[in-house]
């Protein structure tokens, strides 16, 4: 089993695990997780609550199904399934990104988390929308590139939950760690995605 295959399996397993995390918010009462850092005024805001649950609910679905789209076997042999999952992924991402941008404006920790998570939401929305428009135009290569970036940004939900407890422990506090994680959860993901794209779509060397 090569490194790429192992990485794909790890991505799938962690995505499945973290995608179920939002369920806890829907079935429990009181301040849980990130909600514990929010003010009573914000928690009583109806619009913010709608946006928060829209973001985590649809984002969880996108994370759960997005990794399936990179299966070469499904791309080749189950094209209709690939298209159906793709449509669901695109809709869930666009809804999650828009609502994510709204709640990012009230991110805990000041300007750094606000700017970091807002930028993440914009890039996630844009890369996904471009992934859709390019495939509609028949540009499969650009579609694959954009969707690779899209899922790398979606995967920030996983990397955030790896970095945050680690940095919170090392920095002895949630807020200092959160200010860094707002950027760290997605920038390395984009770098890895760029390197994978560069490797996958590198020009063939002419033998002449």
C-alpha positions in Angstrom: 0.0 0.0 0.0 1.6 3.3 -1.1 1.7 6.6 0.8 -1.0 8.2 -1.3 -3.4 5.3 -0.6 -2.6 5.4 3.2 -3.2 9.2 3.2 -6.5 8.8 1.4 -7.7 6.3 4.0 -6.6 8.5 6.9 -8.4 11.5 5.3 -11.5 9.4 4.9 -11.5 8.1 8.5 -10.8 11.4 10.1 -13.4 13.1 7.9 -16.0 10.6 8.9 -15.1 11.0 12.6 -15.2 14.8 12.7 -18.3 15.1 10.4 -20.4 13.5 13.2 -19.1 16.0 15.7 -21.9 18.6 14.9 -24.5 16.1 16.1 -23.5 16.8 19.6 -24.5 20.5 19.3 -28.0 19.5 18.0 -28.7 17.0 20.8 -27.2 18.7 23.8 -28.4 21.8 25.7 -26.2 24.5 27.2 -22.8 25.8 26.3 -20.7 23.2 24.6 -17.5 23.4 22.7 -17.1 26.8 20.9 -20.4 27.9 22.3 -18.8 28.1 25.8 -16.6 31.0 24.5 -19.6 33.1 23.3 -21.4 35.8 25.1 -25.0 35.3 26.4 -26.1 38.1 24.1 -24.7 36.4 21.0 -26.1 33.0 22.0 -29.6 34.6 22.3 -29.3 36.1 18.8 -31.7 34.1 16.5 -29.9 35.0 13.2 -26.5 34.0 14.7 -27.9 30.7 15.9 -29.5 29.9 12.5 -26.2 30.7 10.8 -24.2 28.6 13.3 -26.3 25.5 13.0 -26.5 25.9 9.2 -22.7 26.1 9.1 -21.9 23.1 11.2 -24.8 21.0 9.8 -24.2 21.4 6.1 -20.4 21.6 6.7 -20.5 18.2 8.4 -22.3 16.7 5.4 -19.8 18.2 3.0 -16.9 16.9 5.0 -18.5 13.4 5.2 -19.1 13.0 1.5 -16.3 15.1 -0.1 -13.5 12.6 0.2 -15.5 10.0 -1.9 -15.2 12.3 -4.9 -11.5 11.6 -5.2 -12.0 7.9 -5.7 -10.7 7.1 -9.2 -12.8 4.0 -9.3 -16.0 6.0 -8.8 -14.9 8.7 -11.2 -14.4 6.1 -13.9 -17.1 3.5 -13.3 -19.8 5.3 -11.3 -20.0 8.7 -13.1 -23.7 9.3 -12.2 -22.9 8.6 -8.5 -20.0 11.0 -8.8 -22.2 13.7 -10.2 -24.9 13.2 -7.6 -22.5 13.4 -4.7 -20.9 16.4 -6.3 -24.2 18.3 -6.5 -24.9 17.6 -2.8 -21.3 18.6 -1.9 -21.5 21.9 -3.8 -24.9 22.9 -2.3 -23.8 22.0 1.3 -20.5 23.9 0.9 -22.1 27.0 -0.5 -24.6 27.1 2.4 -21.9 26.3 5.0 -19.4 28.8 3.6 -21.9 31.7 3.5 -23.2 31.0 7.0 -19.6 30.5 8.1 -18.6 33.9 6.9 -21.4 35.4 8.9 -20.4 33.7 12.2 -16.7 34.5 11.5 -17.6 38.1 11.9 -18.2 37.4 15.6 -15.3 35.0 16.1 -13.8 34.8 19.6 -10.4 36.4 20.0 -10.6 39.6 18.0 -9.4 40.5 14.6 -7.1 37.5 13.9 -9.8 34.8 14.1 -12.3 37.1 12.4 -10.0 37.7 9.4 -8.7 34.1 9.4 -12.1 32.4 9.4 -13.6 35.0 7.0 -10.9 34.4 4.5 -11.4 30.7 4.8 -15.1 31.0 4.2 -14.5 33.2 1.1 -11.9 30.9 -0.4 -14.0 27.8 0.3 -17.0 29.4 -1.4 -15.0 30.6 -4.3 -13.1 27.4 -5.0 -16.2 25.4 -4.8 -18.2 27.7 -7.1 -15.3 27.7 -9.6 -15.3 23.9 -9.4 -18.9 23.8 -10.4 -18.7 26.5 -13.2 -15.6 24.9 -14.8 -17.1 21.4 -15.0 -20.2 22.9 -16.5 -18.0 24.4 -19.2 -16.3 21.1 -19.8 -13.0 22.0 -18.3 -12.4 18.8 -16.3 -8.8 19.6 -15.3 -9.6 23.0 -13.8 -12.6 21.4 -12.1 -10.5 18.8 -10.5 -8.0 21.4 -9.3 -10.6 23.7 -7.8 -12.4 20.8 -6.0 -9.1 19.7 -4.6 -8.6 23.1 -3.1 -12.2 23.1 -2.0 -11.9 19.9 0.0 -8.6 21.0 1.4 -10.4 24.0 2.9 -13.3 21.8 4.0 -10.8 19.6 5.8 -9.9 22.6 8.0 -12.7 21.2 10.2 -10.4 18.3 10.9 -7.1 20.1 11.2 -8.6 22.7 13.5 -9.4 20.0 15.9 -5.9 18.6 15.8 -4.1 22.0 16.2 -6.4 23.6 18.7 -6.0 21.3 21.7 -2.3 20.9 20.9 -1.6 24.7 20.8 -4.0 25.4 23.7 -1.9 23.1 25.8 1.4 24.5 24.6 0.3 28.1 24.9 -1.6 27.6 28.2 -4.8 29.1 26.9 -7.6 28.8 24.4 -7.6 32.4 23.0 -3.9 32.7 22.1 -4.2 29.3 20.4 -7.4 30.2 18.6 -5.9 33.3 17.1 -3.2 31.1 15.4 -5.5 28.2 14.6 -7.8 30.5 12.6 -5.0 30.5 10.0 -3.1 27.3 10.7 -6.2 25.1 10.2 -6.4 25.9 6.5 -3.2 27.5 5.1 -1.1 24.3 5.3 -4.0 22.4 3.8 -3.9 24.7 0.7 -0.1 24.2 0.4 -0.5 20.4 0.5 -3.3 20.6 -2.1 -1.2 22.8 -4.3 1.7 20.3 -4.1 -0.6 17.4 -4.9 -2.1 19.3 -7.9 1.4 20.2 -9.1 2.4 16.5 -8.9 -0.8 15.2 -10.5 -1.0 17.6 -13.4 2.7 18.1 -14.1 3.4 18.4 -17.9 4.5 15.1 -19.5 8.2 15.2 -20.5 8.5 14.8 -24.2 10.6 11.8 -25.3 11.6 13.5 -28.6 
